[in-house]
């Protein structure tokens, strides 16, 4: 079992554990007290306790890059960002009459996201109180749904620039939260989803009934389902090397599953003394809290213990240790153990080749308890060594090879390698005789192997199809791939010839060279290599994929060289495979930098900069949604200023805004604030009609720099 350590005891169970700047972690207890724990010193420092009503639910998120805390309650309509060192409020985020149901920071700490009780996913920069995006809403409203009485966002998870969220209705939305140019929505069911996890190109969902659902984001594989003993799954975390995933609820144990096979490895992988209340993984170390108010640490990869066993040459115990700790099976130290075992096996085989059985047993003795089956098979195979040797001496090669097929370990003997070398020499000599048309000499050269079933097809090919072999040899020498393709299709046995296998191996290096040339933007070199690869039958699918990528890369390169940025971005939006190229990814990086600047200016209400910076790019089909949100943010900032300074201009600005964007939630909330000041723009039903989110694009030519 993994080694468990109690790091601290608190007055109340820990309900949240999240990393801060190393070596600190942030803790929140059930009595709403905020702590900072230093993993190096082992000291826990009480930071503060928010002054909230006793029956309110506290929602918190720690900034992973800075010592900051974002918090709110289920009854409040705002969030507060706190500096944990200074113990003061930095920013207050207004939720416009909504309450949080879940909150989180982006991995870089630059953005914070809040799911609300109106089913909305809202996003702010962590350096400004201005809302910069309403990412999406739950449920996905349609004729099938009426507005729910009780709404929520129930789960959020980040991976890089990608955000997955789930809420009322059971759907999951995956989006690039920066560009928002790609959004995918999946609906595997209608139950409440309580946990989300990215796993390679999959999203794994845990729901309130304890079922895990694995969704292929590429849409190639059907959804996979895995039932667990957990109800209301609260945590899913990747741990150690692939494919390990931890799954937990409020039960007193944690389950380990295989993310690739999507099967349970150990149902009760970690046993706790009491029901689980929180869980966090930091650098492959697990931290948790339980109902006994403990702050626990689990060493899931006890390398020190394994290292001691290896140094003491207690190899069987070392293997047993790894069997009990599945995460160690992919570690470097386990590979060291496997190398030691391979060396001992090699030495034992050398002894067995010399009939020194006792010495072989002595060499493998430290592994007996762990490798009983493998060692037993080895000695069983070598027990036929005398018979194996006699068959060779009697030149009964058919039976000799039959024994080698029945007991594959015999193929690792010195004798078998000698016979294979003899075959290679004789077959090579026979091929030379074929060019001289000396059939009788060929038969004499190969007569030892005529009765060997695995060799006979090669011999018949040599004797009966000499013209084909001559053509094949010439094609190999001249690298005539087209001719080789035709010949090997008619005579597939030729693909087993060493000369053909070596050619294929060398051709595989061409595939890598094409990919390297594309990455380095050396398109002429890539084209030359592709022409060489074109006719190789073994690489037809690789050629087709690389050819398509080359054509797209060529078009992208042309767009970049001629500064046709709109065409360049449309290409990478339509063909995301271009993003595997470093210079394709650079385009997205440049776009994100432009977006960051645009957000900064939108917070100031500066429309002019946004229009200038994105001139010609604003209406990119997959990117205009995010730019529309940034424009809305800038106009909202302008309207808020006008509400304070010029009521008449505010009313005029509201009319303009409605013409451009239609009525939206943020404007309705602003109008409520205006009403409290007795400012009521005379809006008609036309103004109050919601418009398509992209309606503003049709008014792009008259988009004002000032709303009024």
SEKESE-558905 format. One record per residue (C-alpha): residue number from 1; x, y, z. Coordinates in steps of 0.25 Angstrom, whole numbers, padded with zeros to 4 digits. Example, Ala and Ser with C-alpha at 12.3 -4.5 7.8 and 13.67 -1.06 7.14 Angstrom:
# residues 2
    nr       x       y       z
     1    0049   -0018    0031
     2    0055   -0004    0029
//
This chain:
# residues 708
    nr       x       y       z
     1    0000    0000    0000
     2    0005    0014   -0003
     3    0011    0021    0009
     4    0002    0030    0017
     5    0006    0042    0026
     6   -0002    0051    0034
     7    0003    0065    0032
     8   -0006    0073    0041
     9   -0019    0073    0049
    10   -0029    0084    0049
    11   -0042    0088    0056
    12   -0051    0084    0045
    13   -0050    0075    0032
    14   -0042    0081    0020
    15   -0052    0083    0009
    16   -0042    0089   -0001
    17   -0027    0087   -0004
    18   -0020    0094   -0016
    19   -0006    0098   -0019
    20    0000    0112   -0018
    21    0014    0116   -0021
    22    0023    0105   -0016
    23    0025    0101   -0005
    24    0011    0106   -0001
    25   -0003    0100   -0002
    26   -0016    0106    0001
    27   -0026    0100    0010
    28   -0040    0103    0013
    29   -0047    0096    0025
    30   -0062    0093    0027
    31   -0063    0104    0037
    32   -0059    0114    0026
    33   -0045    0116    0031
    34   -0034    0119    0021
    35   -0020    0113    0023
    36   -0007    0113    0016
    37    0002    0101    0018
    38    0017    0100    0016
    39    0021    0087    0010
    40    0035    0089    0013
    41    0034    0093    0028
    42    0021    0086    0031
    43    0015    0098    0037
    44    0001    0103    0035
    45   -0003    0117    0036
    46   -0017    0122    0038
    47   -0020    0134    0029
    48   -0034    0138    0032
    49   -0048    0134    0033
    50   -0058    0141    0023
    51   -0070    0148    0031
    52   -0081    0140    0024
    53   -0094    0135    0030
    54   -0094    0122    0036
    55   -0103    0115    0027
    56   -0097    0120    0014
    57   -0088    0112    0005
    58   -0074    0117    0003
    59   -0068    0115   -0011
    60   -0053    0117   -0013
    61   -0041    0115   -0022
    62   -0027    0118   -0020
    63   -0018    0124   -0031
    64   -0007    0114   -0035
    65    0003    0124   -0039
    66    0001    0135   -0028
    67   -0003    0135   -0013
    68   -0017    0139   -0016
    69   -0031    0134   -0013
    70   -0044    0136   -0020
    71   -0057    0134   -0012
    72   -0072    0136   -0011
    73   -0084    0130   -0005
    74   -0097    0124   -0011
    75   -0105    0136   -0005
    76   -0095    0147   -0010
    77   -0095    0153   -0024
    78   -0080    0156   -0025
    79   -0067    0150   -0023
    80   -0055    0155   -0016
    81   -0040    0153   -0020
    82   -0031    0153   -0007
    83   -0016    0155   -0006
    84   -0013    0144    0005
    85    0000    0151    0009
    86   -0006    0165    0011
    87   -0019    0159    0015
    88   -0027    0170    0007
    89   -0037    0170   -0004
    90   -0031    0173   -0018
    91   -0043    0173   -0027
    92   -0058    0170   -0026
    93   -0065    0163   -0038
    94   -0079    0167   -0039
    95   -0088    0155   -0043
    96   -0100    0164   -0047
    97   -0110    0157   -0038
    98   -0105    0143   -0040
    99   -0098    0134   -0029
   100   -0086    0125   -0031
   101   -0088    0110   -0032
   102   -0073    0107   -0036
   103   -0061    0116   -0038
   104   -0047    0113   -0043
   105   -0034    0120   -0048
   106   -0027    0117   -0061
   107   -0014    0109   -0060
   108   -0006    0122   -0062
   109   -0014    0130   -0052
   110   -0017    0141   -0062
   111   -0032    0138   -0063
   112   -0043    0134   -0053
   113   -0056    0126   -0057
   114   -0069    0125   -0050
   115   -0081    0116   -0052
   116   -0094    0123   -0047
   117   -0108    0119   -0042
   118   -0113    0124   -0056
   119   -0105    0113   -0063
   120   -0095    0123   -0069
   121   -0080    0122   -0069
   122   -0073    0136   -0068
   123   -0059    0140   -0069
   124   -0050    0151   -0064
   125   -0036    0155   -0065
   126   -0030    0154   -0051
   127   -0025    0168   -0052
   128   -0038    0175   -0055
   129   -0053    0175   -0050
   130   -0058    0176   -0064
   131   -0065    0164   -0069
   132   -0059    0160   -0082
   133   -0066    0148   -0087
   134   -0079    0140   -0084
   135   -0073    0127   -0090
   136   -0086    0119   -0091
   137   -0099    0116   -0083
   138   -0106    0103   -0078
   139   -0115    0097   -0083
   140   -0113    0099   -0097
   141   -0127    0106   -0100
   142   -0136    0100   -0111
   143   -0150    0097   -0113
   144   -0148    0085   -0104
   145   -0144    0093   -0092
   146   -0152    0103   -0084
   147   -0143    0111   -0074
   148   -0140    0103   -0062
   149   -0145    0107   -0048
   150   -0132    0103   -0042
   151   -0120    0104   -0051
   152   -0105    0102   -0048
   153   -0091    0100   -0054
   154   -0086    0087   -0047
   155   -0072    0084   -0052
   156   -0060    0092   -0058
   157   -0046    0087   -0062
   158   -0034    0093   -0070
   159   -0023    0087   -0078
   160   -0014    0098   -0085
   161   -0023    0107   -0092
   162   -0035    0098   -0092
   163   -0047    0098   -0083
   164   -0057    0088   -0081
   165   -0070    0091   -0073
   166   -0083    0084   -0070
   167   -0096    0089   -0064
   168   -0111    0087   -0064
   169   -0116    0077   -0075
   170   -0104    0068   -0074
   171   -0096    0074   -0086
   172   -0081    0077   -0087
   173   -0075    0089   -0094
   174   -0060    0089   -0098
   175   -0054    0102   -0103
   176   -0041    0109   -0105
   177   -0045    0120   -0094
   178   -0035    0130   -0100
   179   -0039    0130   -0115
   180   -0052    0123   -0113
   181   -0051    0119   -0128
   182   -0054    0105   -0126
   183   -0066    0100   -0117
   184   -0071    0086   -0116
   185   -0083    0081   -0108
   186   -0085    0067   -0104
   187   -0098    0061   -0097
   188   -0095    0047   -0092
   189   -0107    0047   -0083
   190   -0116    0056   -0075
   191   -0111    0053   -0061
   192   -0103    0064   -0053
   193   -0088    0063   -0056
   194   -0080    0065   -0044
   195   -0065    0064   -0049
   196   -0058    0066   -0062
   197   -0044    0061   -0067
   198   -0036    0063   -0080
   199   -0029    0050   -0084
   200   -0021    0051   -0097
   201   -0032    0054   -0108
   202   -0043    0049   -0098
   203   -0051    0056   -0088
   204   -0055    0047   -0076
   205   -0068    0051   -0069
   206   -0072    0046   -0055
   207   -0087    0048   -0051
   208   -0096    0047   -0039
   209   -0099    0032   -0040
   210   -0084    0028   -0040
   211   -0083    0025   -0055
   212   -0070    0030   -0063
   213   -0072    0033   -0078
   214   -0060    0034   -0087
   215   -0063    0043   -0099
   216   -0054    0044   -0111
   217   -0053    0058   -0115
   218   -0050    0054   -0130
   219   -0063    0047   -0131
   220   -0056    0034   -0136
   221   -0059    0025   -0124
   222   -0073    0022   -0117
   223   -0074    0027   -0103
   224   -0069    0017   -0093
   225   -0076    0015   -0079
   226   -0070    0010   -0066
   227   -0078    0008   -0054
   228   -0072    0010   -0040
   229   -0076    0008   -0026
   230   -0075    0023   -0024
   231   -0088    0031   -0023
   232   -0086    0046   -0027
   233   -0072    0045   -0032
   234   -0065    0058   -0028
   235   -0051    0056   -0032
   236   -0043    0051   -0044
   237   -0028    0053   -0045
   238   -0017    0048   -0054
   239   -0006    0042   -0045
   240    0008    0038   -0049
   241    0011    0033   -0063
   242    0000    0029   -0073
   243   -0010    0022   -0072
   244   -0013    0024   -0057
   245   -0025    0032   -0052
   246   -0031    0034   -0038
   247   -0046    0034   -0035
   248   -0052    0038   -0022
   249   -0065    0043   -0016
   250   -0068    0045   -0001
   251   -0066    0030    0002
   252   -0054    0026    0011
   253   -0045    0020   -0001
   254   -0040    0024   -0014
   255   -0041    0016   -0027
   256   -0030    0014   -0037
   257   -0034    0012   -0052
   258   -0026    0010   -0065
   259   -0030    0022   -0074
   260   -0026    0014   -0087
   261   -0034    0001   -0085
   262   -0044    0009   -0076
   263   -0044   -0002   -0066
   264   -0043   -0002   -0051
   265   -0029   -0006   -0046
   266   -0032   -0006   -0031
   267   -0045   -0002   -0026
   268   -0040    0001   -0012
   269   -0026    0006   -0016
   270   -0025    0016   -0004
   271   -0032    0013    0009
   272   -0035    0025    0018
   273   -0039    0025    0033
   274   -0051    0033    0030
   275   -0059    0038    0018
   276   -0052    0047    0009
   277   -0054    0062    0009
   278   -0044    0068   -0001
   279   -0033    0063   -0011
   280   -0021    0069   -0018
   281   -0010    0064   -0027
   282    0003    0072   -0027
   283    0015    0066   -0035
   284    0010    0052   -0034
   285    0008    0053   -0019
   286   -0006    0052   -0013
   287   -0012    0061   -0002
   288   -0025    0059    0004
   289   -0034    0062    0016
   290   -0044    0054    0023
   291   -0055    0055    0033
   292   -0045    0053    0045
   293   -0040    0067    0041
   294   -0026    0061    0036
   295   -0018    0066    0025
   296   -0011    0054    0019
   297    0000    0052    0009
   298    0001    0039    0001
   299    0014    0035   -0005
   300    0009    0027   -0017
   301    0023    0024   -0022
   302    0032    0020   -0010
   303    0045    0020   -0018
   304    0054    0020   -0006
   305    0049    0007   -0001
   306    0050    0001   -0015
   307    0064    0006   -0017
   308    0068   -0001   -0004
   309    0062   -0014   -0008
   310    0070   -0013   -0021
   311    0083   -0009   -0015
   312    0081   -0021   -0005
   313    0079   -0030   -0017
   314    0066   -0034   -0012
   315    0060   -0034   -0026
   316    0048   -0043   -0023
   317    0043   -0033   -0012
   318    0046   -0022   -0021
   319    0037   -0027   -0032
   320    0026   -0030   -0021
   321    0027   -0016   -0017
   322    0025   -0011   -0031
   323    0013   -0020   -0032
   324    0006   -0014   -0020
   325    0010    0000   -0025
   326    0004    0000   -0040
   327    0010    0014   -0042
   328    0024    0010   -0041
   329    0023    0000   -0053
   330    0026    0012   -0062
   331    0037    0018   -0054
   332    0052    0019   -0057
   333    0055    0011   -0045
   334    0046    0000   -0050
   335    0053    0000   -0063
   336    0066   -0002   -0055
   337    0061   -0014   -0048
   338    0056   -0020   -0062
   339    0070   -0017   -0068
   340    0076   -0025   -0056
   341    0067   -0037   -0058
   342    0070   -0037   -0073
   343    0085   -0037   -0070
   344    0083   -0049   -0061
   345    0074   -0056   -0071
   346    0085   -0054   -0082
   347    0096   -0060   -0072
   348    0087   -0072   -0069
   349    0085   -0075   -0084
   350    0100   -0074   -0086
   351    0101   -0085   -0075
   352    0090   -0093   -0081
   353    0097   -0093   -0094
   354    0109   -0099   -0087
   355    0100   -0109   -0080
   356    0103   -0102   -0067
   357    0089   -0104   -0061
   358    0093   -0102   -0046
   359    0100   -0089   -0049
   360    0088   -0084   -0057
   361    0079   -0087   -0045
   362    0088   -0079   -0036
   363    0088   -0067   -0045
   364    0073   -0067   -0045
   365    0070   -0070   -0031
   366    0068   -0056   -0026
   367    0056   -0055   -0036
   368    0050   -0068   -0033
   369    0038   -0063   -0025
   370    0035   -0052   -0035
   371    0038   -0059   -0048
   372    0034   -0073   -0046
   373    0026   -0075   -0059
   374    0037   -0069   -0068
   375    0049   -0076   -0061
   376    0041   -0089   -0062
   377    0038   -0087   -0077
   378    0053   -0085   -0079
   379    0058   -0098   -0072
   380    0047   -0106   -0079
   381    0052   -0101   -0093
   382    0066   -0103   -0090
   383    0063   -0117   -0085
   384    0061   -0121   -0100
   385    0075   -0115   -0103
   386    0081   -0129   -0105
   387    0070   -0133   -0114
   388    0071   -0120   -0121
   389    0086   -0122   -0123
   390    0085   -0136   -0128
   391    0075   -0132   -0139
   392    0085   -0122   -0144
   393    0096   -0132   -0144
   394    0087   -0142   -0151
   395    0083   -0131   -0161
   396    0069   -0133   -0158
   397    0066   -0118   -0160
   398    0051   -0119   -0162
   399    0050   -0125   -0147
   400    0060   -0115   -0143
   401    0052   -0103   -0147
   402    0039   -0110   -0142
   403    0045   -0110   -0128
   404    0049   -0096   -0129
   405    0035   -0092   -0132
   406    0029   -0100   -0121
   407    0039   -0094   -0111
   408    0042   -0080   -0115
   409    0053   -0079   -0105
   410    0061   -0089   -0113
   411    0062   -0078   -0123
   412    0071   -0070   -0114
   413    0082   -0081   -0113
   414    0095   -0080   -0119
   415    0092   -0092   -0128
   416    0080   -0087   -0134
   417    0087   -0074   -0137
   418    0098   -0082   -0144
   419    0088   -0089   -0153
   420    0081   -0076   -0157
   421    0094   -0071   -0161
   422    0097   -0083   -0169
   423    0083   -0081   -0176
   424    0086   -0067   -0179
   425    0100   -0070   -0185
   426    0095   -0081   -0193
   427    0082   -0074   -0198
   428    0091   -0062   -0202
   429    0101   -0071   -0210
   430    0089   -0077   -0216
   431    0084   -0064   -0221
   432    0097   -0061   -0227
   433    0097   -0075   -0234
   434    0083   -0071   -0239
   435    0089   -0060   -0248
   436    0098   -0070   -0254
   437    0086   -0079   -0257
   438    0092   -0091   -0249
   439    0079   -0098   -0244
   440    0086   -0111   -0240
   441    0097   -0104   -0232
   442    0085   -0096   -0225
   443    0078   -0109   -0221
   444    0091   -0114   -0216
   445    0094   -0102   -0208
   446    0080   -0102   -0201
   447    0077   -0117   -0200
   448    0079   -0116   -0185
   449    0067   -0107   -0184
   450    0058   -0113   -0194
   451    0049   -0119   -0184
   452    0048   -0107   -0175
   453    0034   -0102   -0176
   454    0038   -0088   -0173
   455    0049   -0088   -0183
   456    0043   -0096   -0194
   457    0035   -0084   -0200
   458    0048   -0076   -0202
   459    0055   -0087   -0208
   460    0043   -0090   -0218
   461    0043   -0075   -0222
   462    0058   -0076   -0225
   463    0056   -0088   -0233
   464    0043   -0085   -0241
   465    0043   -0070   -0242
   466    0058   -0066   -0245
   467    0053   -0055   -0255
   468    0045   -0049   -0244
   469    0056   -0049   -0234
   470    0066   -0043   -0244
   471    0056   -0031   -0246
   472    0054   -0030   -0231
   473    0069   -0029   -0229
   474    0070   -0018   -0239
   475    0059   -0011   -0234
   476    0065   -0011   -0220
   477    0078   -0006   -0225
   478    0072    0005   -0233
   479    0062    0008   -0222
   480    0051    0007   -0233
   481    0039    0008   -0223
   482    0028    0007   -0234
   483    0034   -0006   -0239
   484    0036   -0012   -0225
   485    0022   -0008   -0222
   486    0017   -0017   -0234
   487    0026   -0028   -0231
   488    0023   -0029   -0216
   489    0008   -0029   -0218
   490    0009   -0041   -0228
   491    0020   -0048   -0219
   492    0017   -0044   -0204
   493    0028   -0053   -0200
   494    0038   -0043   -0205
   495    0034   -0034   -0194
   496    0041   -0043   -0184
   497    0054   -0043   -0191
   498    0065   -0036   -0183
   499    0068   -0026   -0194
   500    0054   -0022   -0195
   501    0053   -0020   -0180
   502    0065   -0012   -0179
   503    0059   -0003   -0191
   504    0046   -0001   -0183
   505    0054    0003   -0170
   506    0062    0013   -0178
   507    0049    0018   -0184
   508    0043    0020   -0170
   509    0054    0030   -0168
   510    0049    0038   -0180
   511    0036    0039   -0173
   512    0043    0045   -0161
   513    0051    0054   -0170
   514    0038    0059   -0177
   515    0032    0063   -0164
   516    0045    0070   -0159
   517    0045    0078   -0172
   518    0031    0082   -0171
   519    0034    0086   -0156
   520    0046    0095   -0161
   521    0038    0101   -0172
   522    0047    0095   -0183
   523    0036    0092   -0193
   524    0045    0089   -0205
   525    0052    0078   -0197
   526    0039    0072   -0192
   527    0034    0072   -0206
   528    0046    0064   -0211
   529    0045    0054   -0200
   530    0030    0052   -0203
   531    0033    0049   -0217
   532    0043    0038   -0212
   533    0033    0032   -0202
   534    0021    0032   -0212
   535    0022    0018   -0218
   536    0026    0010   -0205
   537    0014    0001   -0203
   538    0017    0000   -0188
   539    0016    0015   -0186
   540    0003    0018   -0194
   541   -0005    0023   -0183
   542    0007    0031   -0177
   543    0009    0037   -0191
   544   -0005    0041   -0192
   545   -0005    0048   -0179
   546    0008    0055   -0181
   547    0004    0059   -0195
   548   -0009    0066   -0190
   549   -0001    0073   -0179
   550    0009    0078   -0189
   551   -0001    0084   -0198
   552   -0008    0091   -0186
   553    0006    0096   -0181
   554    0010    0101   -0195
   555   -0003    0109   -0195
   556   -0001    0114   -0181
   557    0013    0118   -0184
   558    0009    0126   -0197
   559   -0002    0133   -0188
   560    0009    0137   -0178
   561    0019    0141   -0188
   562    0009    0150   -0195
   563    0003    0155   -0181
   564   -0010    0150   -0185
   565   -0013    0148   -0170
   566   -0028    0146   -0172
   567   -0025    0134   -0181
   568   -0015    0129   -0172
   569   -0024    0128   -0160
   570   -0036    0122   -0168
   571   -0026    0111   -0172
   572   -0022    0108   -0157
   573   -0037    0109   -0153
   574   -0041    0099   -0164
   575   -0030    0090   -0163
   576   -0025    0089   -0148
   577   -0015    0079   -0152
   578   -0006    0091   -0157
   579   -0004    0094   -0142
   580    0005    0082   -0140
   581    0015    0091   -0148
   582    0023    0100   -0139
   583    0021    0112   -0149
   584    0006    0109   -0150
   585    0005    0109   -0135
   586    0013    0123   -0135
   587    0000    0129   -0142
   588   -0009    0125   -0131
   589    0002    0130   -0121
   590    0002    0144   -0128
   591   -0014    0144   -0128
   592   -0014    0141   -0113
   593   -0004    0153   -0111
   594   -0013    0162   -0119
   595   -0026    0157   -0111
   596   -0019    0160   -0098
   597   -0016    0174   -0103
   598   -0030    0176   -0108
   599   -0036    0171   -0094
   600   -0027    0181   -0088
   601   -0032    0193   -0096
   602   -0047    0187   -0095
   603   -0046    0189   -0080
   604   -0043    0204   -0083
   605   -0054    0205   -0093
   606   -0044    0207   -0105
   607   -0051    0202   -0117
   608   -0042    0209   -0127
   609   -0030    0201   -0123
   610   -0038    0188   -0125
   611   -0043    0192   -0139
   612   -0029    0196   -0143
   613   -0022    0184   -0138
   614   -0032    0174   -0144
   615   -0034    0181   -0157
   616   -0038    0171   -0167
   617   -0039    0160   -0157
   618   -0051    0163   -0149
   619   -0061    0155   -0157
   620   -0053    0142   -0157
   621   -0064    0132   -0156
   622   -0058    0124   -0144
   623   -0052    0136   -0137
   624   -0062    0147   -0138
   625   -0070    0141   -0126
   626   -0058    0145   -0117
   627   -0056    0158   -0123
   628   -0071    0161   -0122
   629   -0070    0159   -0107
   630   -0058    0168   -0106
   631   -0066    0179   -0113
   632   -0078    0177   -0104
   633   -0068    0178   -0092
   634   -0063    0191   -0097
   635   -0077    0197   -0100
   636   -0082    0193   -0086
   637   -0070    0200   -0080
   638   -0074    0213   -0088
   639   -0089    0211   -0084
   640   -0085    0210   -0069
   641   -0077    0223   -0070
   642   -0088    0230   -0077
   643   -0098    0225   -0066
   644   -0090    0233   -0056
   645   -0087    0245   -0064
   646   -0097    0248   -0075
   647   -0111    0241   -0074
   648   -0116    0246   -0087
   649   -0103    0241   -0095
   650   -0105    0228   -0087
   651   -0119    0226   -0093
   652   -0114    0229   -0107
   653   -0103    0219   -0105
   654   -0113    0208   -0100
   655   -0121    0210   -0113
   656   -0108    0209   -0121
   657   -0104    0196   -0114
   658   -0118    0190   -0116
   659   -0117    0193   -0131
   660   -0103    0186   -0131
   661   -0104    0174   -0122
   662   -0118    0174   -0117
   663   -0122    0173   -0102
   664   -0114    0164   -0094
   665   -0112    0160   -0079
   666   -0101    0170   -0076
   667   -0109    0181   -0082
   668   -0122    0177   -0074
   669   -0114    0178   -0061
   670   -0108    0191   -0065
   671   -0123    0196   -0068
   672   -0127    0192   -0054
   673   -0116    0200   -0048
   674   -0120    0212   -0057
   675   -0135    0210   -0053
   676   -0131    0212   -0038
   677   -0125    0225   -0042
   678   -0138    0228   -0049
   679   -0132    0227   -0063
   680   -0141    0219   -0072
   681   -0137    0220   -0087
   682   -0150    0219   -0096
   683   -0147    0205   -0102
   684   -0157    0199   -0112
   685   -0160    0185   -0114
   686   -0151    0185   -0125
   687   -0139    0189   -0116
   688   -0143    0178   -0106
   689   -0143    0167   -0116
   690   -0131    0158   -0114
   691   -0122    0157   -0126
   692   -0113    0147   -0131
   693   -0099    0147   -0125
   694   -0093    0151   -0138
   695   -0103    0161   -0142
   696   -0093    0172   -0140
   697   -0084    0167   -0152
   698   -0095    0173   -0162
   699   -0092    0187   -0156
   700   -0077    0186   -0156
   701   -0075    0197   -0166
   702   -0083    0207   -0156
   703   -0077    0201   -0143
   704   -0075    0214   -0135
   705   -0063    0217   -0126
   706   -0072    0223   -0116
   707   -0085    0217   -0113
   708   -0091    0231   -0111
//
